[in-house]
């Protein structure tokens, strides 16, 4: 009888201890390994991916998350092939990947958006004295500008190509009009602008962005608006979003300027489970205060827009979170 009582007590204690451990045990995000494919090691996305991995690993068991180097152009292919779990890119690149448009040669229809992390504004700066104020006027005149669209392979260059293509031209046509092209980085472009070696600069970046600011301080300039059919085409065909460069953002820019931008976004494959994407979205958005210390633009994220115009359909897991919080009605 005593043995029977001992066995019963032992079983009860084991059950209590087991329940106690389970109460304090961590939880799984839903996958053993969650790779975040960011940008280059020296860029701003790579440390952000590391900080995201840090908050995920604090919340979930097994240290599942790691940040790895990648790139905005390469990441859609990396994610589509399952070489990483979640990628960083631009909405326009996801839209291009879906239909196999340059910079891609094959369709990637298995990509799904999760959220925006930063709106990127297209800001086309021209010398204030140039005899045109719109793109329509510029292309009608075929004015011989000294253009810097930055380097091939970056979003700024790609955006410049799409603007020229809308009007039926290529960047190289500037040379036929008596102008010139400079393919350099943003810091070099500032020096070229100061020395009057360029007078038109195509930039996609935050608003304000430091290089555009330096240029406007160095020489009076204006920002060409992106409006009308050009604006509609860039939004409809390339997953861009309507944006405004507010008056006063830069010296001498005293009126709001219409433009568009391709937002930096997080995305994944369509076969990543709803639970994993929901858990990921939740932990990232509930740690924005910490993450914005690494990537300041996150502090300005508008939740009512963070799920829109991602360049790819919204993943059901992300949709569930945004609906749960009332951002999607």
N, C-alpha and C positions, 0 to 999 in steps of 0.2 A: 504493500500500500504506500509505504514511504517512497519507494522507487517511482511509483506512478505519479505521486505528487511532485516529486523532483523533476520528472520529465515534463509535466505540465507547466511548472514554474519556469523551467529552462526555455520551453517553447514561447511562453509569454514574454520573457526577457529578450529573447532573440528577436521577436516581432517588434517589441518596443525599440530596441537598439536599431533594427533595420529601418523602422519608420523615422527614427531620429536622424540617421545618416542620410536618408533620402530627402528629408526636409532641408538639410544643409548642403546637399550635393548640388553641383552646378547643373546647367542645362545645355543641351546641344542646339546649335544653330541649324542643324539639319544635314550638314555635310561634314566629312572628316577634314577636308582641305578646301579653303576658300582663298583663291589667289586673286589679288587686285592688280590688274595690269595698268600701270599709270603712264607717266611720261619718262623722259630721260632722267638720269640720276641728278643732274644739275638743275632740273626744272622745278616748278612749283607743285606739280602733281605728285611727284615721287614722295616728298615728305608728307603730303596729305594722305596718300595711300598708307604710309607707315602709321600715321596717327589714327586713321580709321581702323587699321588692323589692331592697334593697341586697345581701342574702346571695345571692339568686338571680342577680343581675347579676355578682357576683364569681365565681360558679361556672360560669355559662353565657355563651356568646358573644352579642354583639349587643345587650346591655342590654335584654332583652325585657320586663322587669317594671316596672310603675309602680303606685303606690298612688293611688287616686282617691276623692273623697268619695262617700258613699252613706248608707245607713241600714238598720237591722235590718228594718224593715217593707218598705222599697222594694227592698232587694237581691234577694229572690227573683224579683221581676218583671224587674229589670235583667238578672239572669243568664239567666232563662228566655227572654228575647228576644235573648240574645247580645250585649248592649251592654257586657258585661264578661266576663272569663274565670272568675274565682273571687270569691265573695262571702263576707261576714261576716253572720251573722244568729243567730237562736236556733232550737234544735231544734223548738220548738213552732210557730214561724212556718213552718218547712218542712213540718211535718205539716199545718198549716192550708192552706198553698198547694196541697198535693197533692190536697185534696178541695174546694178552692174555698170554704173557711170563712173567716169574718171573721178578720182584716182584709182578706181578698181576696174578689173576686166571681167569679173565674175559676179553674179548675183549672190547676195547673202540675205536670204529671206527669213532666216531663223534668229534674227536679233530683236530684242525687246528693250524698250526704255524703262529706266527706274526713276530717275529724277534729274533735274538740272542742278548744277552746283555753281554756275557763274554765267551771267549774261555777258556776251562778248559783242561789242558794238563795232560795226564797220564805220570807219571814220576816214573819209577821203579828203585829205588836206591839199589845198592848192594855194599858190601865192595870191595874195589879195588883188594884185594888179592884173592877173590874167583875165582876158576879155570874155569870160563865160562864167555863169553862176549855176548852171545845171548840167547834168550829163547829156541831155538832149542837145543843148547848145554846143557842148564840147565835141560830140561826135558829128554834129552837122558841120562844124568848122574844120574838123580833123586837125585840131590845133597841135602844133609840134611841141608837146610838153616834154620835159625831162622827168621821166616817171621812175619811181622806185616802188615796186610792188612787194618788196622784200624777196626772200629766196624761194625758188621752187621747192615744193614739198611741205610748206607751212600753210596754215589756214588763210593768212592774209593774201598770199599769192593766189591761192585757189579762188578766193572771193573776187579778186581783181579779174581773173580769167572769166568768171561767170558774168560779171558786169559787161565786159567787152563782148562776150559771146551773145548776150541779149541784143546788142546793137548790130550783130553780124560781123564783128571784127575779132582779131587776135591781138594780144599784147605786142607782138612783133610789128604790127602795123604802125605803131608809133614811129618807128624808124623810117617807114615809107613817107610819113608826113613831115619828116625833117627833125623829128625829136630823137630822144635817146632813152635807153633802159639801164637801170642799175640794179643788180641783184646782190644785195648786202643785208646784213643784220640791222636791227633797229638802232643800236648805238652808232654804227657807221653811218646810217641814214641821217641821223641828227647832224653829224659833221658835214655831210654832203649838202644838207639843207642850209646850214649856216654859211657855207662857202658858195652858195648859189649853183651847185652842180646838179641839184634836182629842184623841181618846182611843183611836183605832184607826188603825193605819198599815200599809198593805200595801206591802211592799218586796221587790223581787227584786234581789239583789246578791251580792257576795262575802260570805264568812263568816270573820271579822266584816266588817261594813261600817260606815263611820265615822258615818253619820247615825243608825243604830240604836243604836250605842254611846253617842253623845251623848244620845240620848233616854232611854236606860235610866239613865244617870248623873244626868240632870236629874230624873227621876221614876221611882219603882219601877214595873216593868212585867213582863209575862209574854208569852211567844211561844206562840200557839195551834198545837197539833200538827196536821199534815195526815196522816191515817191512814185505815185502813179503806177503804170504798167510794169515798170522795172521792179518796184517794191513787191507788187503782187506776184510776179514771176519768181522772185527769189524766195518768197514765203511758200508759194504753192509747190514749186519744183524741188526746193532744197531744204525744206524743214526749218527755214529761218523764222524769226519772230520780229514783229514790229517794235521799234524802239525810238527813243527820243534822246538826243544829246541836249540836255537842258541849257538854257541861256545862262551865261556866267560860269559854265564849267571850265572854260578856257578864257584867257584875256582876249578881249575884242569880239568874242562870240556872244552877242547881246540878244540873240533870238534863238528860240528852240529850233533844233535842226532834226527833221525827219530822217530816220535811217532804219536799218534792219540789223540783225545780228544772228550768228549761229552760236547758240549757247553751248558751253561745256556741259556734258552730261555723263551720267553713269548708266551703264547698260549691261545686258547679259544675254544668254541664249534663251530661246523660248521653252526649252525643256528643263530649265532650272526650276525646281519645285516652287509652288506658291508659298509654302511655309518658309523656305530659305530666304526668298526675296522679301517676304513680309518681315521676317526677323531682322534682316539686314537693314531694310528701310527704317524700321522702328529704332534700332540702336543708333544709327547714324543721325537721324533727325532729332533724337532725344539727347544727343550729345553735341549739338551745334555750338553751344557756348565754348566748350573746350576746343572743338575742331576749328572754330573761327579764329582761335589764337594762332593756329598754324596757317590757315588760309582765310584771310580777313574777309574776302567776298562772301563767305558763307554766312556771315553775320547780317547780310542784307537780303538773304534768300526770302522770297515771297512764296509762302506755302500755297497760296491760291493759284500760282502760276508754275510752281516747281514741277508739276506733272504734265504740263502742256508743251506741245511743239518740240518733242524730243527727237524727231527724225525717224522714229520707229514706234510701233504700237506700244502702249503702256503695258507692262507685265502685270498679270492679275494679282500677284503678291503685293506690288507697289500700289496698285489700284485699291486693294483691300485696306491698306493702311491709310491712304489719303481719304477714302470714304469714311473710315472709322472715325477720323478726326474732323470730318465735316468739310474738308477742302474740296471734295468732289460731291456735289449734291445728287 
